[in-house]
Amino acid sequence: MRIKTTSLIFTLLIFTAGVQVTAQCDPESVYQFGKDLETQGEYYRAISEYTRLIYFWPEHSLAPSGKYHIGLSYLAGQRYELAVSHFLELVYMSRGSAMEVAARYGLGTAYYQQKRYEHTLSELHWLSENDSDSALGTDVEYARIWCHLQTRDMDAATAAAGDFARISPNGNSSELRRMIEDLNTWKPRKPWLAGTLSAIIPGSGQVYAGRWRDGVVSFVINSLFISGCISAMNSGHDELAVLLGLMEVGWYSANIYNAMNNTHKMNYEDWDNHLKMIDYRFGHPFPDRSSTFGP
């Protein structure tokens, strides 16, 4: 009986201490502590602080900002599925308010990170139609350009670049449009042509793809197999000739596949290098605009 009473008293003391600590904390301090943790990269501890703010002071003016920063912390922690769910809920709860704009911007960011570009474009369209704050105008159009580039819809990307140039105060916007127009004229190498060339002359498809070393190696090895097979046949070693012939068939087929695969890789690398140049020159889409939406 004494043990049960002692345990009960101990539990009550802990609970009372927790209530007193909570009571001593003000919402501003909790919110600021959460922001400090978020700045330091302690995203999940920050989420705990924002959640505490919302739980104990749900009607406080900082509660909506706390909800918004929970979504930002999910984004920064690369928990994009949780970010999408959180921002969708925040959009539903903040219909018609300035927080809806912030939530949709965060939602578009999460969709973009998930490579769900059609969903991203849907949020960008809503922002361009409903956001009266011109501060996001260039960000929205720039993100639209990137969505079209990621889906390789070059006509739409060129049109979006024109819209961006019209509203951007940055004089370099015309340079961005020129880079996208240049990318629109880029012609990728043809994998079927690389395969055909390597079928005619082993290694020539790799050379066409820009892989000179692979082309030389393929040509030399195929030549060695063919010459060895012919030499074995001329010297009467039929079994060896058959073995070398079978090995050459396998290597010859792999040579054709390798040429086509190298062409695909080079096309991807060329495209990716173009995007990296744009990213290096003009920055990532969806820059951090958290200061625009709250304290």
Backbone bond lengths (Angstrom), bond angles and torsions (degrees), N, CA, C in turn:
res aa  C-N    CA-C-N  psi(-1)  N-CA   C-N-CA  omega(-1)  CA-C   N-CA-C  phi
1 M - - - 1.465 - - 1.532 109.81 -
2 R 1.372 115.30 -41.81 1.454 119.91 -179.51 1.529 110.44 -63.94
3 I 1.343 116.39 -38.58 1.471 120.55 179.70 1.519 110.67 -64.03
4 K 1.345 117.98 -43.49 1.463 121.93 179.29 1.522 110.60 -62.43
5 T 1.330 116.50 -42.31 1.468 120.15 -179.98 1.519 110.92 -64.21
6 T 1.351 116.30 -42.52 1.465 120.52 178.70 1.523 111.22 -62.07
7 S 1.335 116.37 -41.71 1.472 120.66 179.44 1.516 111.22 -63.75
8 L 1.339 116.22 -40.98 1.456 120.39 179.94 1.522 110.90 -63.88
9 I 1.343 115.49 -44.62 1.469 119.41 179.55 1.513 110.71 -62.66
10 F 1.344 116.96 -41.65 1.462 121.82 -179.76 1.533 110.82 -62.36
11 T 1.338 116.35 -42.14 1.464 121.27 179.26 1.523 110.94 -64.07
12 L 1.333 116.32 -42.28 1.463 120.79 179.33 1.522 111.26 -64.83
13 L 1.326 116.63 -37.79 1.461 119.97 178.29 1.513 111.38 -63.92
14 I 1.355 116.81 -44.00 1.471 120.61 178.50 1.514 111.01 -62.25
15 F 1.351 116.50 -45.14 1.461 120.93 -179.68 1.524 110.70 -62.23
16 T 1.343 115.90 -43.54 1.465 120.40 -179.69 1.513 111.18 -64.01
17 A 1.337 116.07 -39.79 1.468 120.12 178.61 1.515 110.69 -64.15
18 G 1.360 116.21 -40.77 1.466 120.11 179.07 1.513 111.53 -63.60
19 V 1.347 116.48 -40.70 1.462 120.61 179.03 1.520 110.50 -65.45
20 Q 1.350 115.60 -40.81 1.456 119.30 -179.47 1.521 111.50 -65.62
21 V 1.374 116.49 -40.38 1.466 119.77 178.43 1.518 110.44 -63.27
22 T 1.344 115.42 -42.19 1.462 119.62 179.37 1.519 110.37 -64.76
23 A 1.320 114.92 -40.45 1.463 118.55 -178.35 1.520 111.08 -66.17
24 Q 1.342 115.51 -33.67 1.449 119.01 -178.82 1.526 112.51 -73.60
25 C 1.328 116.95 -23.08 1.464 120.98 179.21 1.521 109.27 -81.71
26 D 1.291 117.06 136.16 1.458 119.99 174.84 1.529 108.38 -100.86
27 P 1.322 118.45 155.79 1.471 121.17 -175.41 1.519 113.12 -60.31
28 E 1.331 116.60 -33.51 1.460 119.02 179.21 1.527 111.55 -63.29
29 S 1.333 116.10 -40.61 1.466 120.79 179.87 1.524 110.99 -67.33
30 V 1.326 116.16 -42.12 1.461 119.95 179.00 1.528 110.38 -63.24
31 Y 1.320 115.80 -44.10 1.463 120.21 179.74 1.529 111.07 -63.06
32 Q 1.325 116.70 -44.91 1.462 120.45 -179.43 1.526 111.14 -65.60
33 F 1.330 116.47 -37.63 1.454 120.11 177.50 1.530 110.03 -63.60
34 G 1.329 116.27 -40.96 1.457 120.12 176.59 1.521 111.67 -60.99
35 K 1.335 116.97 -43.15 1.469 120.35 178.79 1.522 111.33 -64.98
36 D 1.328 116.53 -38.36 1.469 119.86 178.18 1.529 110.14 -63.03
37 L 1.325 116.43 -43.54 1.463 120.33 178.47 1.527 110.77 -63.59
38 E 1.325 115.77 -40.59 1.469 120.30 178.89 1.522 110.60 -62.86
39 T 1.323 117.05 -41.91 1.461 121.62 178.72 1.525 111.56 -63.18
40 Q 1.330 116.29 -34.81 1.456 121.77 -178.85 1.530 112.92 -81.52
41 G 1.330 116.69 -1.59 1.460 119.79 -179.78 1.517 114.08 87.07
42 E 1.338 117.51 7.42 1.468 121.71 177.66 1.533 108.33 -90.04
43 Y 1.330 115.09 69.79 1.467 119.51 -168.16 1.529 112.83 -67.67
44 Y 1.312 117.83 -38.87 1.460 118.87 -175.35 1.526 111.38 -77.32
45 R 1.332 116.91 -30.53 1.464 119.10 171.49 1.527 110.09 -68.74
46 A 1.327 116.47 -36.31 1.466 119.72 176.72 1.523 110.64 -62.58
47 I 1.331 116.23 -42.16 1.474 120.34 178.80 1.526 109.96 -59.57
48 S 1.331 116.95 -39.14 1.474 120.44 178.71 1.528 110.72 -61.74
49 E 1.333 116.61 -41.28 1.468 119.79 -179.96 1.528 111.20 -68.08
50 Y 1.326 116.36 -43.20 1.474 118.91 178.38 1.529 110.61 -63.81
51 T 1.327 116.63 -38.01 1.465 120.79 178.29 1.523 110.10 -65.05
52 R 1.327 116.90 -39.19 1.472 120.68 177.47 1.523 110.48 -63.61
53 L 1.319 116.37 -41.56 1.468 120.42 177.63 1.530 110.66 -58.64
54 I 1.315 116.50 -47.52 1.471 121.01 -177.11 1.529 110.97 -67.30
55 Y 1.346 116.02 -35.79 1.465 119.77 -177.31 1.535 111.54 -70.07
56 F 1.334 117.19 -46.94 1.471 120.77 -174.70 1.528 112.86 -85.37
57 W 1.343 117.06 -27.20 1.466 119.75 -178.65 1.532 110.17 -132.79
58 P 1.320 117.67 63.99 1.472 120.71 -174.48 1.527 114.06 -65.03
59 E 1.336 116.95 -23.49 1.458 120.59 -177.99 1.524 112.70 -96.47
60 H 1.315 117.30 0.21 1.459 120.02 -177.82 1.530 110.31 -70.70
61 S 1.319 115.92 151.67 1.472 120.32 -177.39 1.526 112.81 -64.47
62 L 1.335 117.25 -20.74 1.468 120.52 179.86 1.533 112.90 -86.61
63 A 1.329 117.35 -9.34 1.465 120.14 -177.36 1.539 112.22 -60.40
64 P 1.349 119.72 -44.58 1.477 118.23 177.69 1.535 112.66 -60.96
65 S 1.336 116.80 -39.09 1.459 119.46 177.51 1.519 110.92 -65.37
66 G 1.340 116.38 -36.16 1.458 120.02 176.00 1.520 111.40 -61.53
67 K 1.343 116.22 -43.37 1.470 120.04 176.96 1.519 111.25 -61.80
68 Y 1.326 116.40 -40.94 1.463 120.48 179.34 1.531 110.85 -63.86
69 H 1.324 117.31 -42.28 1.461 120.63 -177.91 1.530 112.32 -72.26
70 I 1.311 117.63 -22.82 1.469 118.92 171.39 1.528 109.45 -61.38
71 G 1.336 116.17 -44.94 1.462 119.92 177.46 1.516 112.42 -62.62
72 L 1.342 115.96 -41.40 1.469 119.62 178.03 1.524 111.15 -63.30
73 S 1.324 117.10 -37.15 1.463 120.33 179.23 1.524 111.03 -67.54
74 Y 1.334 116.69 -37.90 1.464 119.04 174.58 1.529 110.41 -62.21
75 L 1.329 116.59 -41.56 1.458 120.52 178.23 1.532 111.07 -61.60
76 A 1.323 115.79 -49.51 1.462 120.13 -177.56 1.526 111.10 -64.18
77 G 1.335 116.82 -31.45 1.457 121.27 177.59 1.509 113.57 -84.39
78 Q 1.349 116.68 5.03 1.464 123.50 177.58 1.526 112.51 62.08
79 R 1.312 115.95 30.18 1.472 120.66 173.03 1.523 107.21 -99.97
80 Y 1.320 114.24 72.84 1.469 120.28 -168.24 1.531 112.53 -68.82
81 E 1.321 117.25 -34.37 1.463 118.95 178.97 1.519 110.41 -64.49
82 L 1.333 116.39 -42.33 1.469 120.04 177.37 1.523 110.90 -66.93
83 A 1.333 116.16 -35.96 1.469 119.67 177.63 1.527 110.70 -63.12
84 V 1.332 116.42 -43.34 1.466 120.04 178.72 1.525 110.41 -60.37
85 S 1.325 117.17 -48.44 1.466 120.75 -179.50 1.527 111.37 -60.28
86 H 1.330 115.47 -42.54 1.468 119.18 -177.88 1.527 111.18 -67.52
87 F 1.329 117.28 -45.16 1.464 119.41 -178.71 1.529 111.69 -68.99
88 L 1.323 117.91 -33.24 1.469 119.99 175.42 1.531 110.06 -62.01
89 E 1.325 116.34 -43.34 1.465 119.86 177.57 1.523 110.81 -64.27
90 L 1.327 116.42 -39.54 1.464 120.15 -179.79 1.529 111.32 -67.69
91 V 1.325 117.20 -36.24 1.468 120.77 175.67 1.519 110.07 -60.92
92 Y 1.337 115.65 -45.29 1.474 120.42 -179.21 1.528 111.16 -63.29
93 M 1.343 116.63 -38.14 1.463 120.56 -175.84 1.522 112.99 -79.97
94 S 1.326 117.51 -17.02 1.470 119.19 -172.83 1.529 112.61 -119.64
95 R 1.318 117.10 30.35 1.460 121.32 -179.14 1.523 111.41 -53.11
96 G 1.321 115.94 130.16 1.450 121.07 174.48 1.517 115.46 80.53
97 S 1.316 117.91 4.35 1.468 120.30 -179.11 1.525 110.01 -112.05
98 A 1.321 115.04 171.59 1.461 119.66 177.75 1.520 111.27 -64.41
99 M 1.341 116.84 -28.18 1.457 119.97 179.70 1.522 111.85 -66.61
100 E 1.346 116.86 -26.18 1.469 118.65 176.86 1.526 110.54 -63.28
101 V 1.327 116.76 -38.07 1.467 120.51 177.37 1.524 110.13 -61.79
102 A 1.336 116.04 -45.86 1.465 120.37 179.39 1.524 110.71 -62.23
103 A 1.340 116.10 -43.42 1.462 120.08 -178.41 1.528 111.56 -65.01
104 R 1.319 117.05 -39.68 1.463 119.78 179.97 1.533 111.34 -70.71
105 Y 1.310 116.99 -33.90 1.469 119.87 175.10 1.533 109.95 -64.57
106 G 1.342 115.96 -43.79 1.463 119.59 176.17 1.513 112.18 -64.85
107 L 1.330 116.55 -38.20 1.461 121.11 178.80 1.527 110.75 -64.35
108 G 1.336 116.12 -43.43 1.461 119.61 177.05 1.518 111.56 -61.67
109 T 1.333 116.59 -38.56 1.460 120.73 177.47 1.524 111.19 -61.75
110 A 1.337 116.30 -45.30 1.473 120.63 -179.47 1.528 110.79 -64.63
111 Y 1.325 116.94 -43.06 1.463 120.11 177.77 1.529 110.51 -60.59
112 Y 1.328 116.96 -41.54 1.462 120.61 -179.16 1.524 110.56 -62.87
113 Q 1.317 116.86 -42.57 1.462 120.22 179.25 1.521 111.61 -65.18
114 Q 1.324 116.97 -27.50 1.465 121.33 176.41 1.532 112.40 -83.94
115 K 1.326 117.23 -0.96 1.465 123.88 -177.05 1.526 111.90 63.61
116 R 1.319 115.90 30.66 1.472 121.97 175.41 1.529 106.84 -98.80
117 Y 1.328 113.92 75.28 1.468 119.95 -167.61 1.521 112.89 -71.06
118 E 1.326 118.43 -30.97 1.464 119.82 177.71 1.530 110.55 -65.78
119 H 1.323 116.38 -40.43 1.459 119.91 176.52 1.534 110.69 -66.11
120 T 1.332 114.99 -38.75 1.469 118.82 177.86 1.518 110.69 -61.17
121 L 1.323 116.92 -45.58 1.459 120.95 -179.83 1.524 111.41 -62.27
122 S 1.320 116.73 -33.98 1.463 120.35 177.65 1.530 110.82 -63.28
123 E 1.330 117.29 -43.42 1.461 120.41 177.72 1.524 111.64 -67.71
124 L 1.331 116.80 -38.56 1.464 120.42 177.99 1.526 111.02 -64.28
125 H 1.319 116.09 -38.27 1.470 119.77 177.65 1.523 110.25 -63.10
126 W 1.336 116.68 -42.58 1.465 119.51 178.47 1.524 109.98 -61.83
127 L 1.314 117.64 -43.58 1.460 120.94 -178.76 1.523 111.62 -63.32
128 S 1.321 116.95 -41.73 1.465 119.47 -179.36 1.522 111.65 -68.78
129 E 1.336 117.10 -28.35 1.460 121.14 -179.09 1.523 113.22 -86.42
130 N 1.334 117.50 -28.71 1.462 119.79 -170.00 1.518 115.10 -117.43
131 D 1.332 117.35 -14.69 1.460 118.94 -177.76 1.518 109.62 -89.23
132 S 1.318 115.56 115.06 1.463 120.11 179.14 1.524 112.09 -84.05
133 D 1.332 116.51 -8.19 1.465 121.05 -179.57 1.519 108.84 -81.77
134 S 1.315 116.73 112.16 1.467 121.03 -176.46 1.521 112.53 -70.15
135 A 1.335 117.80 -10.41 1.464 120.17 -179.11 1.513 111.76 -62.03
136 L 1.337 117.80 -28.08 1.453 121.00 -179.26 1.528 112.70 -94.31
137 G 1.312 117.29 -4.71 1.463 119.76 -173.21 1.513 113.30 -57.44
138 T 1.333 117.73 -50.49 1.462 120.51 -178.36 1.527 111.19 -69.32
139 D 1.342 117.39 -34.24 1.465 119.95 177.67 1.524 111.07 -63.41
140 V 1.322 115.80 -41.80 1.463 120.65 -179.88 1.524 110.60 -64.05
141 E 1.321 117.23 -46.79 1.462 119.53 -178.72 1.526 111.92 -67.77
142 Y 1.327 116.18 -36.92 1.465 119.36 179.00 1.528 110.48 -66.39
143 A 1.335 116.91 -40.96 1.464 120.41 177.28 1.528 110.72 -65.06
144 R 1.329 116.24 -35.42 1.468 119.64 177.51 1.534 110.31 -61.99
145 I 1.333 116.10 -41.22 1.470 120.26 177.57 1.528 110.32 -57.25
146 W 1.329 115.65 -46.32 1.457 119.61 -177.26 1.527 112.58 -65.88
147 C 1.316 117.20 -37.11 1.469 119.47 176.52 1.519 110.97 -60.62
148 H 1.325 116.67 -43.05 1.468 119.76 179.36 1.518 111.49 -69.55
149 L 1.339 116.94 -34.70 1.470 119.02 176.37 1.528 110.71 -66.00
150 Q 1.323 116.88 -39.92 1.463 120.03 -178.74 1.521 111.62 -66.38
151 T 1.326 116.80 -31.59 1.470 120.24 177.40 1.529 111.89 -93.07
152 R 1.347 116.19 1.23 1.471 123.85 178.74 1.533 112.51 59.34
153 D 1.316 115.01 33.65 1.469 120.51 172.72 1.529 106.70 -91.72
154 M 1.336 115.78 85.41 1.455 120.27 -169.45 1.525 112.80 -71.84
155 D 1.314 117.55 -32.23 1.466 119.21 177.31 1.530 110.33 -62.75
156 A 1.340 115.34 -45.38 1.466 119.52 178.85 1.526 110.98 -66.97
157 A 1.339 117.57 -37.30 1.465 120.87 178.93 1.526 110.43 -64.70
158 T 1.333 117.07 -41.00 1.466 120.82 178.93 1.528 110.63 -64.66
159 A 1.342 116.53 -42.23 1.468 119.98 178.31 1.529 110.88 -64.45
160 A 1.340 116.50 -41.39 1.472 120.01 178.46 1.529 111.12 -65.40
161 A 1.333 116.51 -35.09 1.466 119.72 176.98 1.524 110.93 -64.89
162 G 1.332 116.80 -35.63 1.461 120.32 175.34 1.513 111.86 -64.34
163 D 1.344 116.37 -42.15 1.469 120.27 177.32 1.527 110.30 -64.09
164 F 1.318 116.45 -39.90 1.461 120.85 179.33 1.530 110.70 -63.57
165 A 1.335 116.50 -41.45 1.468 120.61 -179.14 1.528 111.42 -64.63
166 R 1.341 116.98 -32.16 1.466 120.25 -177.72 1.525 112.51 -72.51
167 I 1.332 117.21 -31.90 1.470 119.27 -174.67 1.524 112.82 -105.52
168 S 1.335 117.15 -9.61 1.459 118.97 -176.11 1.520 110.85 -82.91
169 P 1.342 116.81 131.53 1.472 119.43 175.61 1.526 111.77 -76.96
170 N 1.348 115.85 -10.60 1.459 120.41 -177.68 1.524 110.19 -78.03
171 G 1.319 116.50 125.66 1.459 120.16 -179.16 1.508 113.57 -67.55
172 N 1.343 117.80 -13.49 1.455 120.96 -179.41 1.521 112.91 -82.32
173 S 1.331 117.43 -1.60 1.462 119.97 -178.14 1.529 111.68 -61.48
174 S 1.332 117.03 -32.57 1.466 119.37 177.57 1.521 110.44 -66.68
175 E 1.323 117.03 -31.35 1.470 120.58 176.50 1.522 110.60 -66.75
176 L 1.336 116.30 -39.42 1.456 120.45 177.15 1.525 110.26 -61.56
177 R 1.324 115.91 -44.35 1.463 119.25 179.07 1.524 110.79 -62.10
178 R 1.338 117.36 -39.62 1.461 120.59 179.64 1.530 110.84 -64.80
179 M 1.345 117.07 -41.24 1.463 120.66 179.66 1.526 111.03 -63.67
180 I 1.332 116.89 -38.22 1.460 119.82 179.40 1.528 110.42 -71.22
181 E 1.325 117.20 -38.24 1.461 119.74 176.29 1.527 111.40 -64.46
182 D 1.334 116.52 -36.98 1.468 119.83 175.22 1.521 110.76 -64.56
183 L 1.324 115.98 -40.52 1.458 120.03 178.41 1.523 111.10 -64.97
184 N 1.331 115.72 -31.93 1.463 120.49 178.75 1.525 111.75 -66.18
185 T 1.331 116.84 -27.20 1.469 120.39 179.41 1.529 112.03 -90.23
186 W 1.327 117.28 -2.77 1.467 121.17 179.91 1.523 110.09 -65.80
187 K 1.309 116.14 131.86 1.457 121.53 -179.56 1.524 109.64 -110.83
188 P 1.321 117.93 114.96 1.464 119.59 178.90 1.522 111.37 -71.58
189 R 1.315 115.24 154.16 1.460 119.99 175.04 1.521 109.40 -68.23
190 K 1.331 116.48 153.38 1.463 121.75 -176.14 1.529 110.17 -97.20
191 P 1.331 117.93 114.35 1.474 119.81 179.88 1.531 112.94 -59.58
192 W 1.348 117.48 -37.69 1.459 118.79 -179.08 1.525 110.96 -64.70
193 L 1.332 117.06 -33.98 1.458 120.14 178.19 1.521 110.72 -69.64
194 A 1.325 116.76 -38.65 1.465 119.91 177.13 1.523 110.77 -62.20
195 G 1.334 116.24 -42.91 1.463 119.62 178.08 1.516 112.30 -63.73
196 T 1.337 116.70 -40.67 1.466 120.55 179.23 1.530 111.25 -64.52
197 L 1.326 116.76 -43.00 1.466 120.41 179.24 1.523 111.17 -62.26
198 S 1.348 116.77 -42.66 1.460 119.24 -180.00 1.521 112.01 -71.11
199 A 1.340 117.14 -24.03 1.460 119.43 175.08 1.528 110.68 -71.58
200 I 1.333 116.71 -33.24 1.469 120.93 179.53 1.522 110.96 -79.78
201 I 1.318 116.08 -51.39 1.466 122.31 177.92 1.525 107.38 -130.39
202 P 1.319 118.28 105.80 1.466 120.08 -178.58 1.524 111.35 -53.42
203 G 1.344 115.10 131.66 1.456 121.13 179.59 1.508 114.36 97.98
204 S 1.338 116.85 -22.33 1.464 118.73 -177.08 1.530 111.44 -69.93
205 G 1.337 117.75 -29.57 1.460 120.44 176.30 1.518 112.09 -66.48
206 Q 1.339 116.46 -37.51 1.456 120.34 176.70 1.534 110.76 -65.59
207 V 1.339 116.10 -39.02 1.464 120.05 177.17 1.528 109.82 -63.00
208 Y 1.323 116.45 -42.72 1.471 121.08 177.51 1.530 110.92 -59.76
209 A 1.344 116.18 -35.80 1.469 120.70 -179.45 1.523 111.94 -77.14
210 G 1.341 117.69 -7.74 1.450 120.52 -179.40 1.513 113.95 95.00
211 R 1.336 117.42 6.90 1.465 122.28 179.02 1.533 108.85 -104.00
212 W 1.323 116.14 78.30 1.464 121.27 -175.89 1.520 112.04 -62.55
213 R 1.310 117.53 -43.97 1.465 120.16 -178.37 1.520 111.14 -61.54
214 D 1.350 116.95 -45.03 1.470 120.21 177.68 1.525 110.66 -61.25
215 G 1.333 115.85 -37.37 1.459 119.26 -179.67 1.522 112.45 -65.21
216 V 1.330 116.11 -43.66 1.470 120.41 179.10 1.526 110.54 -63.96
217 V 1.339 116.91 -45.26 1.461 120.98 -179.91 1.525 110.61 -61.13
218 S 1.324 117.16 -44.38 1.460 121.14 -179.91 1.525 111.22 -63.18
219 F 1.316 116.48 -42.96 1.471 120.07 -179.87 1.525 110.94 -63.88
220 V 1.327 117.50 -44.72 1.467 121.60 -177.91 1.524 110.91 -64.97
221 I 1.322 117.79 -46.81 1.467 120.39 -176.92 1.524 110.65 -66.46
222 N 1.333 117.11 -43.45 1.468 119.02 177.61 1.528 110.73 -62.25
223 S 1.317 117.06 -39.72 1.471 120.60 178.83 1.525 110.85 -63.88
224 L 1.340 116.94 -40.34 1.461 120.42 179.07 1.528 111.32 -64.27
225 F 1.327 116.41 -43.51 1.463 119.37 178.23 1.535 110.98 -62.01
226 I 1.320 117.14 -45.68 1.465 120.94 -177.97 1.527 110.54 -64.75
227 S 1.337 116.10 -46.87 1.471 118.57 -179.88 1.521 111.41 -65.58
228 G 1.324 118.51 -36.87 1.462 121.33 177.16 1.510 112.01 -65.41
229 C 1.338 115.94 -39.68 1.464 120.50 178.47 1.523 110.43 -64.46
230 I 1.331 117.45 -44.53 1.477 121.49 179.56 1.526 110.22 -64.37
231 S 1.334 115.80 -43.10 1.464 120.09 179.97 1.525 110.95 -62.46
232 A 1.351 117.72 -41.26 1.467 121.08 179.56 1.523 110.71 -65.53
233 M 1.316 117.42 -38.76 1.464 120.65 177.95 1.521 110.86 -65.38
234 N 1.332 117.69 -42.73 1.464 121.09 -178.50 1.527 112.31 -67.04
235 S 1.351 116.24 -29.10 1.466 119.57 -179.31 1.517 112.94 -92.51
236 G 1.345 116.99 3.78 1.457 121.44 176.12 1.507 115.20 84.02
237 H 1.319 118.56 10.28 1.471 121.56 177.19 1.531 108.64 -91.24
238 D 1.336 114.16 76.91 1.475 118.73 -173.66 1.523 112.17 -65.02
239 E 1.362 116.21 -39.67 1.467 118.39 -178.97 1.527 110.67 -62.23
240 L 1.321 116.55 -44.32 1.460 120.05 178.87 1.524 111.16 -64.41
241 A 1.358 115.15 -37.02 1.468 118.84 178.63 1.530 110.97 -63.34
242 V 1.356 115.77 -40.92 1.472 119.58 178.72 1.528 110.31 -64.86
243 L 1.333 116.15 -43.24 1.464 119.97 179.92 1.524 111.26 -61.58
244 L 1.345 116.04 -47.55 1.467 119.02 179.80 1.531 111.22 -65.63
245 G 1.335 116.29 -34.39 1.469 119.98 178.01 1.515 111.80 -64.56
246 L 1.353 116.01 -42.72 1.461 119.57 178.01 1.530 111.09 -64.63
247 M 1.328 116.55 -40.48 1.459 119.99 177.57 1.523 111.23 -64.34
248 E 1.342 115.93 -37.91 1.467 119.55 178.49 1.524 111.87 -66.73
249 V 1.342 117.11 -37.56 1.468 119.78 177.43 1.526 110.36 -60.60
250 G 1.346 115.70 -44.24 1.459 119.18 178.50 1.526 111.92 -64.42
251 W 1.328 116.60 -44.18 1.460 119.97 -179.38 1.527 111.52 -67.98
252 Y 1.333 115.55 -37.98 1.466 120.68 179.49 1.536 110.34 -63.32
253 S 1.342 115.72 -43.05 1.467 119.72 179.19 1.535 110.61 -66.15
254 A 1.347 115.16 -40.83 1.467 118.87 178.35 1.520 110.88 -64.74
255 N 1.329 116.67 -33.51 1.462 121.21 177.78 1.525 111.38 -62.10
256 I 1.318 116.91 -40.33 1.472 120.73 178.82 1.530 110.30 -67.55
257 Y 1.342 115.39 -45.85 1.474 119.38 178.92 1.521 110.76 -61.50
258 N 1.335 116.20 -42.59 1.459 121.15 -179.11 1.522 111.69 -61.86
259 A 1.324 116.44 -39.21 1.466 120.06 179.38 1.530 110.65 -63.84
260 M 1.327 116.74 -44.12 1.464 120.47 179.91 1.530 110.73 -67.66
261 N 1.328 116.44 -41.18 1.464 120.33 -179.97 1.528 110.90 -65.66
262 N 1.335 116.87 -40.95 1.462 119.99 177.83 1.523 111.60 -62.66
263 T 1.321 116.35 -35.48 1.464 119.87 178.90 1.521 110.79 -65.77
264 H 1.340 116.14 -43.30 1.464 119.74 175.71 1.529 110.65 -59.21
265 K 1.334 117.15 -43.87 1.460 121.16 -179.24 1.525 111.43 -63.55
266 M 1.330 116.64 -43.61 1.457 119.83 -179.20 1.522 111.51 -66.23
267 N 1.339 116.18 -38.22 1.464 119.07 176.45 1.525 110.78 -62.29
268 Y 1.332 116.20 -42.71 1.470 119.87 178.93 1.523 110.21 -63.87
269 E 1.340 117.06 -43.60 1.463 120.26 -179.08 1.523 111.22 -64.93
270 D 1.332 117.16 -40.93 1.468 119.96 178.92 1.528 110.60 -62.87
271 W 1.336 116.42 -45.29 1.465 120.82 179.45 1.527 110.60 -63.22
272 D 1.339 115.40 -44.74 1.460 119.66 -179.19 1.522 111.14 -63.86
273 N 1.319 117.65 -36.40 1.466 120.34 178.26 1.528 111.39 -66.17
274 H 1.333 116.58 -36.84 1.466 119.61 176.28 1.535 110.13 -62.26
275 L 1.343 116.25 -44.59 1.465 120.01 -179.71 1.527 111.17 -66.03
276 K 1.322 116.72 -36.87 1.468 119.61 178.51 1.528 110.99 -64.93
277 M 1.327 116.68 -35.17 1.465 119.66 177.59 1.519 110.88 -64.90
278 I 1.339 116.74 -41.81 1.464 120.29 177.83 1.519 110.28 -66.00
279 D 1.328 116.00 -43.03 1.460 120.57 179.58 1.530 110.81 -62.73
280 Y 1.324 116.75 -42.58 1.464 120.64 -179.60 1.529 110.98 -65.39
281 R 1.319 115.93 -37.62 1.466 119.92 -175.85 1.524 112.37 -79.66
282 F 1.330 117.51 -36.86 1.477 119.81 -171.75 1.529 113.92 -120.53
283 G 1.327 118.24 -8.90 1.452 120.23 175.84 1.520 113.63 95.94
284 H 1.337 114.74 173.54 1.459 122.13 -179.28 1.535 110.07 -76.69
285 P 1.317 116.31 152.61 1.474 118.19 170.16 1.524 110.26 -72.86
286 F 1.305 115.54 161.25 1.463 123.69 179.84 1.532 111.84 56.75
287 P 1.339 117.31 62.14 1.473 119.08 174.07 1.524 110.29 -66.52
288 D 1.317 115.49 160.56 1.463 120.76 -179.19 1.526 110.12 -67.36
289 R 1.327 115.79 121.12 1.458 121.34 178.75 1.532 110.27 -124.30
290 S 1.317 116.67 28.28 1.469 119.81 -176.15 1.530 111.52 -62.45
291 S 1.340 117.51 -32.21 1.472 119.87 179.95 1.521 111.75 -67.65
292 T 1.332 116.76 -20.54 1.465 120.80 179.44 1.517 112.21 -72.51
293 F 1.352 115.76 -26.82 1.452 119.76 -169.52 1.529 114.54 -105.44
294 G 1.306 118.02 -0.43 1.460 117.10 -179.10 1.508 111.33 177.06
295 P 1.343 114.86 177.39 1.471 120.00 -178.64 1.524 111.60 -69.67
